[in-house]
Amino acid sequence: MSSPTAPFRIVPRSADIRSQWDELVRGSPDGWAWGLYDWQDVALSYERLGLQDRGFALASPAGLVAVMPLHVIPAERRLASSGFGVAGPMLVPGLSERHRRKVLTAIFDAVMSIARNEKCVAIDVGSSPVCTSSLESRWGVNPFLEFGFEDTSAVTRIIDLRKDEGALSADLPSHTRELIGRAEREGYTIARVSWSQMADEYYRIHCDACRRTGEKPHSREYLEKLFNCTEARDLSQLWAAFARNGRVVAFHNVVRFNHSCLSQAGYIEPDIESGVDFLITWRALLGSKQDGCYWYETGAVFPGTANERDRALTALRSGLGGDVRRHFLGRFKFPQSQPVSKVSASRKPMSFVRALAVTLLGARAAHRLSVAFRGWRSS
C-alpha cells in the first residue's frame, strides 16, 4: 500500500513488526487488549465471520507511530476494527493534539481506501471505555466524529478500583449485598482457575447457556485458542463458582490490560438463583483490585430497554455500583450503501454530504472543507 500522507508510510501487519506492534499498543493511551498482535490471529480463527486481515501500522522515519487493527467481514461487506472485539487506531503516547490529528487523518484515509478497494458499505471503529484516552476524555465527545463517522456509542458501567474494599462494598446496592450473603450462606465458593484445568466444565456450561438463549456456541477449538492466547500473556482471569458438593456451577472471565479490566463473559447453570452470579463477579472484581488494577468495566448497560435479556444484563452489571460512562463507537456508511432517494433534507442531509466528501476527497480534505464551510456560514 502506498503512503496516504507524507511522511508516513503504511506497513501491513506481519510477523516482522510483531514486537514493535505490541510495544506500541501497551504504551498507547488508546491501547487495549483487542489491539495486540496475537489477538488479531485469535479473531481470524473465529469461524463464523470468515474474517480477512487488513490491519496495518503507520510508520514515520523514526519508527511506528500508530497501529490499526482491521478486518474485512466479507458476508456483511463491512470493515471493522477489529472484526471480533471493538478496537480502533492506537497511537504512540506524547503526541500533541495537532500531531494526533495528523496521524489519525492518515490512518482514516488509508482505511477509506481499503474499504473502497474491498467494496465495503460500512466501517465500524471504537475505543475501549477503560483505555487512558477514553477515561481522560474531557468533554465526552466521540473522537471519531471529526473524521466523518456517525456516533453509534453505547453506555457501560465502570468501577473505580482505587477505592478501598470497604468503600467498594458500601457502594453495593442493598439487594446485591443480600444476594452475595445468601450465596455464601448456601455454601458457594469462588476460586481462580485456568482453562487447562476446567476446559470440559467450561464448555459444558457455555453450551448449556447458549442453548437456553438461542445462541450458537463457540467452537471448542476457538475457545482453546482464545484462552491459550490470553492466559499465556496474563491478559485474562478465569473464575469458577463451586457448589457445596464441589460441582462447578458458573464461570466468569475477566480480560485485563495494563491497569484496566473488562468483565468479558459469564456463564451459569440453569436454576441457580442464589446470587451466585453477583458473588462470582464481586470476587473477580476484588481479585482484579488485588492484582493492581484501577478500573473495572462490568459491561454495556441498556437503560430503559424493553428487551428481557438486556434488562437482566443491565441489572447484573449495575448491581456492583460504579458509574455510567460512554463507550465511543463510530460507523461510516458509504453513500452507495443507501439509495439516494432516501436521503432528503429531513433525514440528515449533511451526514450524506460529509460521507460523500470523505469518500471523494479523503478525511483530511473533507475536514478542511467542513471547517471552511462552517466559517463561511457563520460570517
C-alpha positions in Angstrom: 0.0 0.0 0.0 1.2 3.5 -0.8 1.6 6.2 1.8 -1.6 8.2 2.2 0.1 11.2 3.8 3.8 12.1 3.7 6.0 11.5 5.6 4.0 8.4 6.9 4.0 5.1 5.2 1.7 2.1 5.6 3.2 -1.1 6.9 0.8 -4.2 6.6 0.6 -6.3 9.8 3.1 -9.0 9.7 5.4 -11.0 12.0 8.2 -8.7 11.1 6.7 -5.9 13.2 5.1 -8.1 15.9 7.3 -6.8 18.8 7.1 -3.2 17.8 3.3 -3.5 17.3 2.7 -4.9 20.8 5.1 -2.4 22.4 3.2 0.5 20.8 -0.2 -1.0 21.9 0.9 -1.5 25.5 2.2 2.1 25.8 -0.5 3.8 23.8 -3.2 5.9 25.6 -5.6 4.2 23.2 -4.2 0.8 23.9 -6.4 -2.2 24.8 -6.2 -6.0 24.6 -8.1 -6.2 21.3 -5.3 -4.3 19.6 -2.5 -6.7 20.4 -0.8 -8.6 17.6 -1.8 -12.1 18.6 -5.4 -11.1 19.3 -5.7 -10.4 15.6 -4.9 -14.1 14.9 -7.5 -15.2 17.5 -10.1 -13.1 15.8 -9.2 -14.6 12.4 -9.9 -18.1 13.9 -13.5 -17.1 14.7 -15.0 -19.3 12.1 -18.5 -17.7 11.9 -17.4 -14.4 10.4 -14.7 -15.6 8.0 -12.6 -12.5 8.8 -9.8 -11.3 6.5 -6.9 -9.4 8.0 -6.3 -5.8 6.7 -4.5 -4.5 9.8 -1.6 -2.1 9.4 0.8 0.1 11.2 1.7 3.7 10.3 5.4 4.5 10.3 7.4 7.6 10.2 11.2 7.8 9.7 11.6 7.5 13.5 9.5 4.3 13.7 5.9 3.2 14.2 3.6 5.9 15.3 0.3 4.0 15.3 -1.3 0.6 14.6 -4.8 -0.1 13.2 -6.4 -3.5 13.9 -8.7 -4.1 10.9 -10.7 -6.9 9.4 -13.0 -7.4 6.4 -16.2 -9.2 7.1 -17.0 -10.4 3.6 -20.6 -11.6 4.2 -21.5 -8.2 5.5 -19.3 -6.2 3.2 -18.1 -4.4 6.3 -14.7 -3.3 7.5 -14.3 -3.5 11.3 -11.7 -2.7 13.9 -11.4 -5.3 15.0 -13.6 -7.9 13.5 -14.1 -9.5 16.9 -13.6 -7.2 19.8 -14.1 -3.5 19.4 -10.9 -1.5 18.7 -9.6 1.4 16.7 -6.5 3.4 16.0 -3.8 3.2 18.7 -1.2 5.9 18.7 2.1 6.4 20.4 1.9 8.5 23.6 3.1 12.1 24.0 1.7 13.4 20.7 0.3 17.0 20.6 -3.3 17.3 19.6 -2.2 18.6 16.2 0.1 15.7 15.6 -2.5 13.2 16.8 -5.0 14.7 14.3 -2.4 14.4 11.5 -1.7 10.7 12.4 -5.5 9.9 12.6 -6.2 11.6 9.3 -3.5 9.4 7.6 -5.0 6.3 9.3 -8.5 7.0 8.2 -7.5 8.0 4.7 -5.9 4.5 4.5 -8.9 2.8 6.0 -11.2 4.6 3.5 -9.0 3.4 0.6 -9.1 -0.2 1.9 -12.9 -0.1 2.3 -13.3 1.2 -1.3 -11.0 -1.5 -2.7 -13.0 -4.2 -0.8 -16.3 -2.7 -1.9 -17.4 -2.3 1.7 -20.6 -0.5 2.5 -19.7 0.4 6.1 -16.8 0.8 8.5 -17.0 0.3 12.3 -14.5 1.5 14.8 -14.4 2.0 18.6 -12.3 2.8 21.6 -12.2 0.8 24.9 -14.0 2.7 27.7 -11.2 1.8 30.1 -8.2 2.9 27.9 -6.5 6.0 29.0 -7.7 8.3 26.3 -11.4 7.4 27.0 -11.0 7.7 30.7 -9.4 11.1 30.3 -11.9 12.3 27.7 -12.5 15.8 28.9 -15.8 16.6 27.3 -17.1 13.1 26.4 -17.2 13.9 22.7 -16.8 10.9 20.3 -13.3 11.3 18.8 -14.4 9.6 15.5 -17.0 12.3 14.6 -14.2 14.6 13.3 -13.3 12.0 10.7 -16.8 11.6 9.2 -18.1 8.8 11.4 -21.6 8.7 12.8 -21.9 8.4 16.6 -23.1 4.9 17.4 -21.8 5.0 21.0 -23.1 2.8 23.8 -23.0 3.2 27.6 -21.2 1.0 30.1 -20.6 0.7 33.8 -17.1 1.3 35.2 -16.0 0.8 38.8 -13.1 2.7 40.3 -10.9 0.1 42.0 -8.7 2.7 43.6 -11.2 2.8 46.4 -10.5 0.6 49.4 -12.6 -2.6 49.7 -14.8 -1.2 52.4 -15.8 1.7 50.1 -16.4 -0.6 47.2 -18.6 -2.8 49.5 -20.5 0.3 50.7 -21.2 1.2 47.1 -23.1 -2.1 46.5 -26.9 -1.7 46.4 -28.5 -3.4 49.5 -30.1 -6.1 47.3 -26.7 -7.1 45.9 -25.2 -7.5 49.4 -28.2 -9.6 50.3 -27.7 -11.9 47.3 -24.0 -12.2 47.8 -24.6 -13.1 51.5 -27.2 -15.7 50.6 -24.9 -17.4 48.1 -22.1 -17.5 50.7 -24.5 -19.0 53.3 -25.6 -21.7 50.9 -22.0 -22.8 50.6 -21.0 -21.5 47.2 -17.3 -20.7 46.9 -15.3 -18.9 44.3 -11.8 -19.7 43.0 -9.5 -18.6 40.2 -8.9 -21.4 37.8 -7.3 -22.0 34.4 -8.7 -23.1 31.1 -6.5 -26.2 31.1 -8.0 -27.2 34.4 -11.6 -26.5 33.5 -11.9 -26.9 29.8 -14.5 -29.7 29.9 -16.7 -28.0 32.6 -16.4 -24.6 30.9 -17.5 -25.9 27.6 -20.4 -27.8 29.1 -21.8 -24.7 30.9 -21.0 -22.5 27.9 -23.0 -24.7 25.5 -25.9 -25.1 28.0 -26.1 -21.3 28.4 -26.1 -20.8 24.7 -28.9 -23.3 24.1 -31.1 -21.5 26.7 -30.6 -18.1 25.0 -30.9 -19.5 21.4 -27.3 -18.5 20.5 -24.8 -20.7 18.7 -22.0 -21.9 21.0 -18.4 -21.1 20.1 -16.3 -24.0 18.9 -14.1 -25.6 21.5 -11.1 -25.0 19.2 -11.8 -21.3 19.1 -12.2 -21.1 22.9 -9.0 -23.0 23.4 -7.1 -20.7 21.1 -8.6 -17.7 22.9 -7.6 -18.8 26.4 -4.2 -20.1 25.3 -3.5 -16.6 23.9 -4.9 -14.6 26.9 -3.7 -16.8 29.8 -0.2 -17.1 28.4 0.1 -13.3 28.3 -1.6 -12.7 31.6 -4.5 -11.0 29.8 -7.3 -12.9 31.4 -8.5 -14.3 34.7 -11.0 -17.2 34.8 -13.1 -17.6 37.9 -15.3 -20.6 38.8 -18.1 -21.0 41.3 -18.4 -24.3 43.2 -21.5 -25.6 45.0 -21.1 -27.2 48.4 -20.8 -30.6 46.8 -17.8 -29.5 44.6 -19.8 -29.2 41.4 -18.9 -26.2 39.1 -22.0 -24.1 38.5 -20.7 -20.9 37.0 -17.7 -19.3 35.2 -16.7 -15.7 34.9 -13.9 -14.4 32.6 -12.1 -11.1 33.0 -9.9 -9.5 30.4 -7.0 -7.5 31.9 -4.8 -5.0 30.1 -2.3 -2.6 31.9 -4.4 -1.4 34.9 -7.9 -1.9 33.5 -10.3 -4.8 33.3 -13.3 -5.9 31.4 -15.9 -8.4 32.6 -16.0 -10.3 29.3 -18.2 -13.3 29.7 -20.1 -15.2 32.4 -22.0 -18.4 32.2 -24.1 -20.1 34.9 -26.1 -23.3 35.2 -29.9 -23.0 35.0 -32.0 -22.9 38.2 -29.1 -21.3 40.2 -30.9 -18.4 41.8 -28.9 -17.9 44.9 -26.9 -14.8 43.9 -24.0 -16.8 42.6 -23.8 -14.5 39.5 -23.3 -11.5 41.8 -20.9 -13.4 44.1 -18.6 -14.6 41.3 -18.5 -11.1 39.7 -17.8 -9.5 43.1 -14.9 -11.9 43.8 -13.5 -11.3 40.3 -13.6 -7.6 40.9 -11.8 -7.8 44.2 -9.2 -10.2 42.6 -8.6 -7.6 39.9 -8.1 -4.9 42.6 -5.6 -7.1 44.5 -3.7 -7.6 41.2 -3.2 -3.9 40.9 -6.0 -2.9 38.5 -7.6 0.6 38.8 -10.7 0.3 36.6 -13.2 -2.5 36.1 -15.7 -2.4 33.3 -18.8 -4.6 34.1 -20.1 -4.2 30.5 -22.7 -2.5 28.4 -26.0 -1.5 30.0 -29.3 -0.7 28.4 -31.3 1.9 30.4 -35.0 1.8 29.7 -34.8 -1.3 27.4 -37.8 -3.5 26.9 -35.7 -6.5 25.9 -35.8 -9.1 28.7 -32.2 -10.3 28.2 -30.8 -6.7 28.1 -32.8 -5.9 31.2 -31.2 -8.8 33.0 -27.7 -7.8 31.9 -28.3 -4.3 33.0 -29.4 -5.4 36.4 -26.4 -7.6 36.9 -23.8 -5.1 35.5 -25.4 -2.2 37.5 -25.6 -4.3 40.7 -22.0 -3.7 41.7 -22.1 0.1 41.7 -19.8 2.2 39.5 -20.6 5.0 37.1 -22.2 5.1 33.7 -19.7 6.0 31.0 -19.8 6.4 27.3 -18.3 3.6 25.1 -17.2 5.5 22.0 -18.2 3.8 18.8 -18.4 5.1 15.2 -19.8 3.9 11.9 -19.1 5.3 8.5 -21.6 4.4 5.8 -20.7 4.9 2.2 -23.2 6.8 0.1 -23.8 3.9 -2.3 -25.0 1.7 0.6 -28.1 3.8 0.9 -30.4 4.7 -2.0 -30.1 8.4 -2.7 -33.9 8.7 -2.7 -33.9 8.0 1.0 -31.5 10.9 1.8 -33.6 14.0 1.9 -33.5 17.4 3.6 -35.4 15.9 6.5 -33.0 13.0 7.0 -29.5 14.2 7.9 -28.5 15.7 4.6 -25.2 16.9 5.9 -24.2 13.4 7.1 -24.6 12.3 3.4 -22.6 15.3 2.2 -19.9 14.6 4.7 -19.7 10.9 3.8 -19.5 11.8 0.1 -16.8 14.3 0.8 -14.7 11.9 2.8 -15.2 9.2 0.1 -14.1 11.5 -2.8 -11.6 13.7 -1.1 -10.2 11.8 1.9 -10.6 12.5 5.6 -8.1 15.4 5.8 -9.5 17.4 2.8 -13.1 16.7 3.9 -12.3 18.1 7.4 -10.7 21.3 5.9 -13.7 21.7 3.7 -16.1 21.3 6.7 -14.1 23.9 8.7 -14.2 26.4 5.8 -17.9 25.9 5.3 -18.7 26.5 9.0 -16.6 29.7 8.8 -18.4 30.9 5.7 -21.8 30.0 7.1 -21.2 31.9 10.4 -19.8 35.0 8.6 
